[in-house]
Amino acid sequence: MLQVNGFCGHKDINFEYLKNVVFSFLMSTDSESLHLVKALAVLLEFTPAEEKLLKDTLEYKMSWWPSTKKPSKKLRK
């Protein structure tokens, strides 16, 4: 069971795997990081909006000439 500062979550998490995915994400090139978005979304229980925002932001940062406006840093509720 996941337990952080006394809070018990509802899902078992392999912290070694989580650590490796986060570390790989931080150390990867932009294109490699896109492949890790889904793993992060599953491990950290992102909402579909959070996953899309992360993916859109990475794609924006990878483009040389962004054809669209910069993704919002705020999630729409």
N, C-alpha and C positions, 0 to 999 in steps of 0.2 A: 504494500500500500504506500502510495506517495504521502510523505509527511514532511511539511515544511513549516517551521515555527509553530508547531502545535496544530496546524491545519491538516486534516486528513482528506485527501482527494479520493475520487471514486475509481481510480484506474492505476494499475501497476505500471511503473515506468522504470526502464533500465537506464539508470543514470549514466553508466559508462557509455552506452550507445548515444544518449542525448548529448553528453559532453563531446563525443566524437563528431556528431553531426553539426553541432554549433561551432566547434573549432574548425571543421572543414569548411563550413559556410563562411566564416570570418576570414579564413586564409585563402579562399579560392578566387579564381578570376571571375569576372562578371558572368561569363557564359556558364561556368561550372556552378556558380551559385544558383542559377535558375533551376538547375536539376535538383537542388537540395530544398527548394521551397516546399514541395509537397511533403517531404519527410519532416521538416520543421512544423508545418501546419498540422500534421497528424500528432506529432509528439507534444506540441504545445497547445493542442486543441484550438487552433485558430478558427474563427468563423470564416465562411466563404468570402465575406467582404475583406477581412484582414489578409487572407491569402492572396486575393486579387490585388489589393493595394501593394503588398510586398512585391508581387510579380510585376505589376505595372511600373513601380518605382525602379526596380532593377532594369527593366527593359528601357525605361527612359534614360537611365544613367549610361546604358550601353550604347545608345544611339549617338551617332556623330552629329546628325542634324535632326533633332527631334521634330517630327511632323505634327505632333500633338502638344497640347499644353502640359506642363508639369503636373504629375498626379498630386492630388490633395493629400496633406499629411493627416487630415482628420477623417475618421470613419463616419460614414453617414449612418444614422440610426433610423 
